[in-house]
Amino acid sequence: MKIKKNPELISMLNEAASRGNEYFDRLLAGVFRFNQFNQVYGKVSTQKGLDFIDEVIGLLKLNIEFGEKQIKRIPAKGPVIVVANHPLGGIERLLLIKYLGKIRPDIKVLGDPLLQQVDPLKEYFIPGSIKNAADKAKPSGNLPPQASLHIENGGMLCLFPSGSGSAYHPFYGFTDKVWHLQIIRFIKSAQVPVVPVYFQSKRGFPAVLRLKPNPFFPGILPPAKRLSIKIRIGNTVNVVTQNKFDDEHRFGRYLRAKVFGMESKIKVKSFFKTFIKPDAKPEPVIDAVPVKKIQKEIRSIEKEFSLFTLKNYTVYCAPSSHIPEILTEIGRLREITFREVGEGTNRKIDIDEYDFYYNQLFIWDNDETRLVGAYRIGPGREIIAQYGKQGFYISTLFGLDDELVPVLSESLELGRSFVVSDYQRKPLPLFMLWKGILYFLLKNPEYRYLIGPASISNNYSTVSKELMVRFFTKYHIDKKLANFVFPRNEFKPARNNSLVKTLLESTENNLELLDKTVSDMEEQNFGIPVLLKKYIQLNAKILGFNVDPDFNDSLDGLIFLDVFKIPLQVIESLSKDVNDESILERFYNSHR
């Protein structure tokens, strides 16, 4: 017995042929998967429902790891939505039905054209697929009405928000593409409990590369037999928690984190704390993480994520998911250091949702066994692929036009930089942070730019802040890119401040003179913030300024740096210090 090719398939073939070879090739891959399923289907077509699925999984010889105790996390009755990642191209649908269907016979999965033709499975699928929808007036986007009706009738609905199989990213491995916003809107508007499910395939890198994703038929079969698949069910996200999220993008990031957070020991909830108002009483900062816990994590990342060692310091750059204890200590030291200069979140630890999927570059003092300083780094290409432009932290400070997306895809976003107070007078720690950033950038040739906020503390006088804003806007702005950036809380200097105008004229586009002028005006002799000054000395540009109410009203300048415009002597010094000539080769090649 075979599944008949319906008119919809013929229509897709014709459409693909008219769109060119690339689309036609992708569709042919789908047809081959279609024929593969026919072969399996012919052997098990006499079975029905869950028995049919068990037979299919048996024929594919899949190794499934599933803890039966997890099933207790599934509500036994009442409306519920299941959200899951999509790493295997479609077999996940059958696995959800197999394991969740035992406790919830009312389970339904949003289907695709192929699955609608499988008679033994029809009862489990709602016809339709995810389509891109931008109409905010429609909370459920283009989801079929049967999806809402099933929820209203108290059923279980399973959704794959990415809409297609996972893709490979250098920093994160295989992970979902951007989750469709209309799915997030549908979930938010449904006002029912949500259960996250995480599928982890233990196949190797070469096996995954043989996958041929196609936009027409995701298929339901993996590309190779004898796969090992681990299934984890997370804790239910109740409606009260969902309603704490006013921003749909942030809510989507939270749900995604609940799914992918199950692959590490990181507690997702700690990344999504709300900010405390600047005038609120600061919370006591958490206790230090025991050194032994940090050292254990350092040993586990030593081979893969260490960048270089200079004297008694080693610089590392690792994904947050690999270093939960180190990340906690970074968050603790951030808050302490920022409070000392009138900034900070006033929370007990400075960690937010962006830390969940950003990398942490940090310095470890091997002699004193302590963490010295750190930077947060967001790889732009991966962020765009998984979250869109709203996945950048800077999107909370500035509106970003779509014209900026190509640049963001080639950028590393920097932020949350600090050096602990008793190391700030030592020249090497800050020097090594910069070495680490440039080394990381130059060793990842898909990235060319650095972008991120540089803070000016609210402790500076109004005159000093206004002078710095006018100076950098006049002499160091990238006028073209600045047109694509809009501050969400604009800094508004006085229109006719004669003192500032006079001081600006006296600086004569001289950074050192500006530094001295600001220092002379400040009670504690603060000059230009060290990091802002360092960026400008490396030929960085300013794209705009924004006041950040979530960070004690500090003034953030959006920095943009082209690595190929960094002074040559800086690159040569870096190459010498880390004993790596390959970074010089990349820099030189850019000027040929």
DRENTORZA-891514 format. One record per residue: x, y, z of N, C-alpha, C in turn; residue in three letters. Coordinates in steps of 0.2 Angstrom, whole numbers, plus 5000, padded with zeros to 4 digits. Layout:
N
XYZXYZXYZALA/...
***
This chain:
592
500449945000500050005000500450065000MET/500350114996500650174996500250234997LYS/500550294998500250354999500250384992ILE/499650404990499550434983499850514983LYS/500150524978500350594977499750634975LYS/499650684979499050724978499150784973ASN/498650824971498750884967499150934970PRO/499150934977499550984980500350974978GLU/500550914978501250894977501350914970LEU/500950904965501050914958501150994957ILE/500751034961500751104961501451134963SER/501651094969502251124972502851104967MET/502851044963503351034959503351084953LEU/502851104951502751154945503051224948ASN/502851244954503051304956503851304957GLU/504051244960504851244961505151244955ALA/504951214950505351214943505351284940ALA/504851324941504751394939505251444943SER/505451424949505851464953506551454952ARG/506751404948507451384947507751324950GLY/508351304948508651244950508651234958ASN/508851284961508951274969508351254972GLU/507751284970507151264974506951194971TYR/507051184965506851114962507251064965PHE/507851074966508251024970508051004977ASP/507851064980507651054987506951014987ARG/506551024982505950984982506050914980LEU/506550904976506650834974506950794980LEU/507250824985507550794991506950774995ALA/506450814995505750804999505450744996GLY/505450734989505150684985505450614987VAL/506150624987506450554989506350534996PHE/506250585001506050565008505350545008ARG/504950565003504250545002504250465000PHE/504650454995504750384993505050334999ASN/505450365002505750325008505150305013GLN/504750355014504250345019503750295016PHE/503650295009503250245006503450175008ASN/504150165007504450095009504250075016GLN/504350115021504250095027503450085028VAL/503050135025502350135026502050065024TYR/502350035018502049975016502149915020GLY/502649925025502749865030502349875036LYS/502049935037501649945044500949965043VAL/500749975037500150005035499449975038SER/499549915040498949875044498849895051THR/499349935054499349955061498950025061GLN/498750035067498350105068498650135074LYS/498550205074498750245080499450235083GLY/499450225089500050215093500450155091LEU/500050105089500350045087500750055080ASP/500450095076500850115069501450145071PHE/501450195075502050235077502550195080ILE/502350145084502850095087503250055082ASP/502850035077503149995072503650035068GLU/503450095066503850145062504550155066VAL/504450165072505050175076505550115077ILE/505150055077505549995077505949985071GLY/505549995065505949985059506550025058LEU/506450085061507050135060507550125065LEU/507450075070507950055074508250115078LYS/507850155081508050215084508150195092LEU/508650225094508850215102508550285105ASN/507950265109507650325112507750325120ILE/507950375122508150385130507550435132GLU/507150405136506550445139506450415146PHE/506450465151506350445158505550445159GLY/505250395161504550385161504250435167GLU/504650445172504450495177504350565175LYS/504650585169504450645167503750655165GLN/503350605163502750615161502250645166ILE/502450645172502150675178502050755177LYS/502550775173502550855172501950875166ARG/501650825163501150835158500450845162ILE/500150895161499450905164498950845162PRO/498650805166498250745164497650765160ALA/497450835161496850855158496850935157LYS/496350955153496351025152496751055146GLY/496651115144497051135138497751145140PRO/498151125135498951135136499251145129VAL/499751175129500151185123500851155124ILE/501151115120501851085120502251125115VAL/502851155117503251185112503951145112VAL/504151125106504751085106505251115100ALA/505851095101506351105096506351055090ASN/506651065085506551035079507251005075HIS/507650965079508250945076508250895071PRO/507750855071507750795067507350795060LEU/507050845059506650855052505950825052GLY/505750795058505050775058504850715062GLY/505350675064505250615068504950635075ILE/505150695077504950725083504150725084GLU/503850735079503050735079502850665081ARG/503150615078502950545080503150525087LEU/503650555090503950535096503450575102LEU/503250635100502750665105502150625105LEU/501850605100501250565100501350505104ILE/501950465103502050405106502050415114LYS/502450465116502550465123502050505127TYR/501850565124501350605127500650575126LEU/500550545120499850515119499650465124GLY/500050435128499850385133499450415138LYS/499650475140499250515145498750565143ILE/498850585136498450635133498150605126ARG/497650565126497450535120497150595115PRO/497050655118496750705114497350745111ASP/497950725111498550755108498450775100ILE/498550835098498550855091499250885090LYS/499450875084500150915082499950945075VAL/500251015075500151045069500551015063LEU/500150995058500450945053500750975047GLY/500850935042501150965035500850925030ASP/500950945023500550905018500650835017PRO/501250815019501350735018501050695024LEU/501050725030500750685035499950685035LEU/499650735031498950725030498750665026GLN/499150635023499050585019499150515022GLN/499350515028499450455032498850435036VAL/498450385033497850365036497950345044ASP/498450305046498450285053498650345057PRO/498850405055499050465059498550515058LEU/498050515054497650575053497350605059LYS/497150565063496750585069497250625074GLU/497850625073498350655078498550725075TYR/498350745069498650805066498050855064PHE/498250915065497850975062498150995056ILE/497750995050498051015044498251085044PRO/498851095040499051165040499851165041GLY/500151225041500851235042500951305044SER/501551315047501751385049501851425043ILE/501551485043501751535037501951595041LYS/502451635037502651695040502051745040ASN/501851775046501351825046501551885050ALA/501451945047501652005051501152045053ALA/500552015053499952055055499852055062ASP/500052105066499952105073499252105076LYS/498752125071498052125073497852055074ALA/498152005071497951935072498451895076LYS/498151885083498651855088498851785086PRO/498451755082498651685080498951675073SER/499151735070499451735064499051695059GLY/499351655055499051615050498851545052ASN/498951525059498751465061498051445059LEU/497951375057497251355056496751365062PRO/496151385060495651395066495551335070PRO/495651275067495651205071496051205077GLN/496651245077497151245082496851275088ALA/496551335087496251375093495651335095SER/495251305091494651265093494851205097LEU/495351175096495651115099495851135107HIS/496151195107496351225114495651235118ILE/495251275114494651295118494251235120GLU/494251175117493951115119494351075124ASN/494851105127495251075132495751025130GLY/495951025123496450975121497150995122GLY/497650955120498350965120498550975113MET/498951035112499151055105499951055105LEU/500251025100500951025100501251065094CYS/501651115096501951155091502751155090LEU/502951165084503651175083503751245081PHE/503951295085503951365083504451385077PRO/504951345076505451355071505151345064SER/504651295064504351285057504751245053GLY/505351235054505851195050506351165054SER/506751115051507251085055507851135057GLY/508251105062508751145064509351155059SER/509751205061510351225056510951225061ALA/511551215057512151215061512451285062TYR/512651305068512951375069513651355073HIS/514151395071514851375073514851385081PRO/514551425084514551445091514051395095PHE/513551375092512951345096512851275094TYR/513151255088513051185086512351185082GLY/512051125082511351125079510851155083PHE/510451205081509951235085509451265080THR/508851275083508251305079508451365076ASP/508051375070508051445067507651495071LYS/507551555068507051595072506451565073VAL/506151575079505451545081504951595078TRP/504451575074503951615071503551655076HIS/503551725075503251765080502451755080LEU/502151735075501451715075501251655080GLN/501751615080501651555085501751585092ILE/502151625094502251655100501651695102ILE/501351735097500751765099500151725100ARG/500151665096499651615097499651595104PHE/500251575106500351545113500151595119ILE/500351655118500251705123499451725123LYS/499151725117498451735118498051675120SER/498251615120497851555122497751555129ALA/498251585133498151585140498051515143GLN/498451475141498451405144499151385146VAL/499251335150499851315152500351285146PRO/500951295147501451275141501951235144VAL/502051175140502551125142503151125137VAL/503751135139504351135135504551065134PRO/504751045128505050975127505650985123VAL/506150955125506850965121507050895118TYR/507250895112507450835108508250845107PHE/508650795110509350795108509550735105GLN/509850745099510150695095510850685096SER/511050625097511750615099512150595093LYS/511950605087512250595081512850635080ARG/513350615076513950655075513850715070GLY/514350755070514350815065514250795058PHE/514650745055514650725048513950695046PRO/513650655051512950635050512450685049ALA/512450735053512050795052512050835046VAL/512750835044512850875037512450845031LEU/512350775032512050745026511250755026ARG/511050795031510350815031510250865025LEU/509650855021509550905016508850935018LYS/508850985021508251015023507851045017PRO/507251045017506851075011506251105014ASN/506051165011505551205014504851175012PRO/504751125008504151105006503851045010PHE/504350995011504150935015504650925020PHE/504550945026505050935031505150855032PRO/504650815030504750745031504650725038GLY/504550655039504550635046505050585048ILE/505550565043506050515044506750555045LEU/507150525049507850555050508250525044PRO/508750555042509150535036509550465037PRO/509650445043510050385045509750345050ALA/509850275050509550235055510050235061LYS/509750205067510150195073510350255076ARG/509950305076510050365079509850365087LEU/510250395091510150405098509750465099SER/509150465102508750525103508550525111ILE/508750585114508550595121507950645121LYS/507450625125506850675125506850695133ILE/506750755134506650785140506050835141ARG/505650825146505050865147505250915153ILE/505150975151505251025157504651045161GLY/504751085166504251105170503751155166ASN/503051145168502551185165502651265166THR/502551305161502551375162501851395163VAL/501651415169500951435170500751495167ASN/500151515167499851575164500051635168VAL/500151635174500351685178501051705176VAL/501551665175502151675173502151705166THR/501751675162501751705155501451775155GLN/501051795159500751865159501251915162ASN/501851895164502351945167502751965161LYS/502651945155502951965149502552005145PHE/502652075144502252115140502552115133ASP/503252105132503552105126503552035123ASP/503252025117503151965114503851935112GLU/504351975110504951955108505351925114HIS/505251955120505551935126505151865128ARG/504551865127504151805129504451745125PHE/504551755118504751705114505451685116GLY/505951725118506551705120506551665127ARG/506051685131505951645137505751575136TYR/505251565131505051495130505651455126LEU/505951485122506551455119507051435124ARG/507151475128507651465134507451405138ALA/506751405139506551345143506651275140LYS/506651285133506751215129507451205129VAL/507851255126508551235126508951235132PHE/508651265137509051265144509051195147GLY/508651145144508751085147509351045145MET/509751075140510351035138510951055143GLU/510851105148511351125153511051125160SER/511451145164511251145171511051225173LYS/511051265168510851335170510151335171ILE/509951375176509251385178508951445174LYS/508551435170508251485165507951545169VAL/507551525174507151585177507651635180LYS/508251625182508651675184508851725179SER/508751715172508951755167508451805165PHE/507851795168507251835166506951875172PHE/507351895176507151935182506952005179LYS/506452035182506352105180506852155184THR/506952205181507352255183507052295189PHE/507452315194507252355199507352435198ILE/506852475200506852545198507552575201LYS/507852625198508452655200508352685207PRO/507752705209507752735216507552685221ASP/507452625219507352565224507952555228ALA/507852525234508352505238508752445235LYS/509452445234509752395231509752325235PRO/509652275232509752205235510452195237GLU/510552155242511152135244511452085239PRO/512052095237512352055232512551985234VAL/512451935230512551865232513251845235ILE/513351795238513951775240514351745235ASP/515051745236515451725230515451655229ALA/515551635223515451565221516151525224VAL/516051475227516751435229517251425224PRO/517851445225518351435220518451365217VAL/518351315221518351245219517851235213LYS/517251265214516751255208516951285202LYS/517251345203517551385197518151345194ILE/518551325198519151285195518951225191GLN/518451185194518151125191517951145183LYS/517551205183517251215176517851245172GLU/518351275174518951295170519251235167ILE/519351185171519651125169519251095163ARG/518651095164518151065159518151105152SER/518351165152518351205146519051225143ILE/519551205147520251225146520451215138GLU/520351155136520551135129520251175124LYS/519551175124519151205119519051275119GLU/519051305125518851375125519451425128PHE/520051405129520551445132520851485125SER/520951545126521251585120521951595121LEU/522251615126522951625127523151645134PHE/523751635136523951645143524551695142THR/524551745147525051795147525251805154LEU/525851795156526051795163525651745167LYS/525351775173524951735177524151735175ASN/523951765169523251775167523151725161TYR/522551695161522351655156521651685154THR/521551695147520951725144520551665141VAL/519851665143519451615140518851645137TYR/518551615132517851635129517451575128CYS/516951565132516551505132515751525132ALA/515351485129514651495129514351485137PRO/513951525138513651525145513451455148SER/513151415143512851355145513451305147SER/514051315146514651275148514851295155HIS/514651355157515051385163514551415168ILE/514051375170513551405175513751435181PRO/514351405184514551435190514951495189GLU/515351495184515751555182515351605180ILE/514751595176514351645175514051685181LEU/513851645186513551665192514051715195THR/514751695195515251735198515351805194GLU/515351795188515351855183514751905185ILE/514151875185513551915187513651955194GLY/513951915199514051945205514552005205ARG/515151995201515652045201515452105197LEU/515052085192514752145187514352195192ARG/513952165196513552205200513952245205GLU/514452215208514852255213515252305209ILE/515552295204515952345200515552395198THR/514952385195514552435192514252485197PHE/514052455203513852495209514352545211ARG/514952525211515552565213515552635209GLU/515352635203515352695199514652725197VAL/514152705202513552735201513052705196GLY/513252645193512852605189512552545192GLU/512452495188512152425191511452425191GLY/511152365192510452345191510152355198THR/510452355203510252355210509952285212ASN/510052235208509852175209510452135213ARG/510252075216510752035219511352005214LYS/511152005208511651985203511452015196ILE/511952035193511852065186511952005180ASP/511351975179511251925174510651935171ILE/510651935164509951945161509851895155ASP/509351895152509151845147509651835141GLU/510051895140510551885134511151845136TYR/511251845143511851805145511651725143ASP/511051715143510851645141511151615135PHE/511151655130511451635123512051675121TYR/512351715125512951755123513551715126TYR/514151725123514751695126515051745131ASN/515451715136515751755141516551755140GLN/516851805139517551815138517751835145LEU/518251805148518451825155519151805156PHE/519451845161520151835163520151795170ILE/520651745170520751705176521451715179TRP/521551745185522151745188522351685191ASP/522851645188523051585190523451585197ASN/523751635198524151635205523651655210ASP/523151695210522751715215522051675215GLU/522051635210521451595209520751635210THR/520751685205520151725206519951755199ARG/519351775198519151805191519251875192LEU/519551905186519851975186519352025183VAL/519052005177518652045173518352005167GLY/517852035164517551995159517152045154ALA/516952015148516552045143516051995141TYR/515452025139514951975136515051985128ARG/515051935124515051935117514451895114ILE/514151935109513551905106513751895098GLY/513851835096513951825089513351835084PRO/513451895080512851925077512551875072GLY/512951835068512651795063512151735066ARG/512451715072512051665075511351695079GLU/511451755081510951785084510351805079ILE/510551835073510051845068509751785066ILE/510151725065509851665063509351635068ALA/509451645074508951615079508451665082GLN/508651725083508151775086507951835082TYR/508351845076508151905072508551965076GLY/508452025073508752085076508552095083LYS/507952075085507752085092508152045097GLN/508551995095508951955099509551995102GLY/509752055099510352085102510152125108PHE/510552135113510452175119510352245117TYR/510752265112510652335110509952355107ILE/509552305105508952325103508452345109SER/508652335115508352365121508452435122THR/509052465119509252535120509152575113LEU/509152535108509052575101508552535097PHE/508152575093507852545087508252535082GLY/508252475079508752455073508352445067LEU/508452485062508152475055508352405052ASP/507952385047508152315044508852325040ASP/508952395038509552405034510152385037GLU/510152385044510752365048510852295049LEU/510352255047510452185048511052155045VAL/511252165038511852135035512452155039PRO/512452215042513052235046513052195053VAL/512452185056512452155062512652075061LEU/512452055056512651985054513451975054SER/513752025053514552025053514852055059GLU/514452065064514652095070514652045076SER/515152065081515152035088514852095092LEU/514352075096514052125100514452125107GLU/514752175109515052175116514652215121LEU/514752195127514452235133514552205139GLY/514352235145514352215152515152205154ARG/515552245151516252235153516452265159SER/516952235163517152265169517852235171PHE/518252265175518852245179518752255186VAL/518752205190518652215197519152275200VAL/518852305205519152365208519952365209SER/520152305213520852305215521252285209ASP/521052275203521452255197521452315192TYR/521052365194520952425189521552465188GLN/521952465193522552505192523152475189ARG/523052405188523552365185523452365177LYS/523952385173523852395166523652325162PRO/523852275165523852215161523052185160LEU/522652185165521952155165521552185159PRO/521552255159521152285154521452275147LEU/522152275147522452265141522352195138PHE/522252145143522152075141521452065138MET/520952105141520252095139520252115132LEU/520552175130520552195123520952145119TRP/521452125121521852065117521352015116LYS/520951995121520551935120519951945115GLY/519752005115519152025110519452025103ILE/519952065102520252065095520551995093LEU/520751955097521051885095520451845093TYR/519851855097519251815096518951835089PHE/518951905088518651925082519051905076LEU/519751915076520151895071520251825069LEU/520051785074520051705073519451685071LYS/518951725070518251705067518151755061ASN/518351735055518351775049517651795047PRO/517151755049516551775047516251845050GLU/516651865055516551925059517051985057TYR/516752045056517252095054517152155059ARG/516552165062516452225066516352205073TYR/516452255078516252255085515652305086LEU/515152295089514652345091514352335098ILE/514252385101513952375108513952445112GLY/513652445117513652505121514252525126PRO/514452585126514952605131514652655135ALA/514652645142514252675147514652735149SER/514252795150514452855154514052855160ILE/514352845166513952845172513552905174SER/513052895177512552955179512952995184ASN/513552975187513853015192514253075189ASN/514353075182514553135179514053185179TYR/514353245179513953305179513553315172SER/513053355172512653365166513053395161THR/513553445163513953475158514453435155VAL/514753385159515253335156514853295151SER/514353265153513953225149513753255142LYS/513553315143513353355137513953365132GLU/514453385135515153395132515353335128LEU/515353275131515553215128515153195122MET/514453205123513953185118514053225112VAL/514153295113514253345107514953325104ARG/515453315108516153295105516053235100PHE/515853185103515853125099515353125093PHE/514853155094514353165089514653205083THR/515053255085515353305080515953275076LYS/516353235080516953215077517053135076TYR/516653095079516753025078516052985077HIS/515653015073515052985071515052955064ILE/514752895063514652865057513952885054ASP/513952935050513352965048512852915044LYS/513152875040512752825036512452775041LYS/512752745045512452695049512052725055LEU/512252785057511852815062511052835060ALA/510952835053510352845050509852785052ASN/510152725053509752665054509652645062PHE/509852695066509852675073509452735077VAL/509052715081508652765085508552755092PHE/508852805096508852795104508052785106PRO/507952735111507352725114507152775119ARG/507752805122507652855127508152905126ASN/508052955122508552995119508853045124GLU/509453055124509753105128509653175125PHE/509453225129509253285126509653345130LYS/510153365126510553415129510253485129PRO/510453525133510153595132510353625126ALA/509853665123509953695116510453755116ARG/510453795121510853855121511353855127ASN/511753805128512253805133512853825131ASN/512953895132513553925130514153895133SER/514153875139514753845142514953785138LEU/514553745137514653675133514953695126VAL/514653745123514953765116515653795117LYS/515753835122516453855123516953805124THR/516753755128517153695130517253655124LEU/516753645120516853605114517353635109LEU/517253695108517753735103518453725106GLU/518553725112519253725115519553655115SER/519153605114519453535113519753525106THR/519553555101519853555095519953485092GLU/519453445093519453375090520053335093ASN/520253355099520853315103520553275109ASN/520653215108520353165113520653175120LEU/521353185120521653195126521453265130GLU/521353315125521153375128520453375131LEU/519953335128519353325130519353285137LEU/519753235137519853195143520053245149ASP/520553285148520753335153520253385155LYS/519853405150519353455152518853425156THR/518653365155518153325159518353315166VAL/519053295166519353275172519353335177SER/519453395174519553455178518853475181ASP/518353455177517653475180517353435185MET/517553375185517353325190517653325196GLU/517253315202517553315208518053265210GLU/517853205207518353145208518853145203GLN/518953195198519353195193519253135188ASN/518653115187518553075182518653105175PHE/519053065171519053085164518553055160GLY/518653045153518253005149518252935151ILE/517652895151517652825153518152785150PRO/518552745153519152715150518952675144VAL/518452635144518252595138518052635132LEU/517652695134517452735128518052765125LEU/518552785129519152815126519552765122LYS/519552705125519952655121519652635115LYS/518952635114518652615108518852675103TYR/518852735105518952785100519652785098ILE/520152765102520852765100520952705095GLN/520452665095520552605090520152625084LEU/519952685083519652715077518852695077ASN/518552675082517852665083517452725081ALA/516852715079516352765078515752765082LYS/515452815083514852825087514152825083ILE/513652785085513052785081512452815084LEU/512552835091512052865094512152865102GLY/511652895105511752895113511052885115PHE/510952845121510352825124510452825132ASN/509852855135509852845142509552785144VAL/509852745149509652675151509352675158ASP/508652685158508352685165508452625169PRO/508552565166508652505169509352495172ASP/509852545171510552545173510752605176PHE/510252625181510352685185510452745180ASN/510052755175510052805170510752825168ASP/511152775167511852785163511752805156SER/512152835153512152865146512552815142LEU/512252785137512552735133512752765126ASP/513352755124513552775117513552715113GLY/513252705108513252645104513952645099LEU/514352605101515052605097515052555091ILE/515352575086515452535080516152535078PHE/516452475078517152465076517352415070LEU/517652445065517852395059518552375061ASP/518652305061519252275063519752295058VAL/519652305052520152325047520352395047PHE/520052435052520252505053520652515060LYS/520752465063521152465069521852475067ILE/522152525071522852535069523352475069PRO/523752475064524152415062524552395068LEU/524852445072525352425077524952385083GLN/524252405083523952365088523852285086VAL/523752275080523652205077524352175078ILE/524852205076525552175077525752155084GLU/525552205088525652195095525252135098SER/524652125096524252065098524552005095LEU/524752005089525051945086525651925089SER/526051965091526651955095526551925102LYS/526051955105525951935112525651865113ASP/525151845108524851785108525151735104VAL/525751755101526151705096525751675091ASN/525351715087524951685082524951725076ASP/525251705071525351745065524751745060GLU/524351695062523751695057523251755057SER/523251785063522851845064523151905060ILE/523851905059524151955055523951945047LEU/523951885046523751865039523051885037GLU/522651885041521951905040521951975039ARG/522252015044522252085043522552115037PHE/523152085035523552105029523152095023TYR/522752035023522352015017521852065016ASN/521552095021521052145020521252205017SER/521852215016522152285013522452275007HIS/522452215004522652194997522252224992ARG/
***
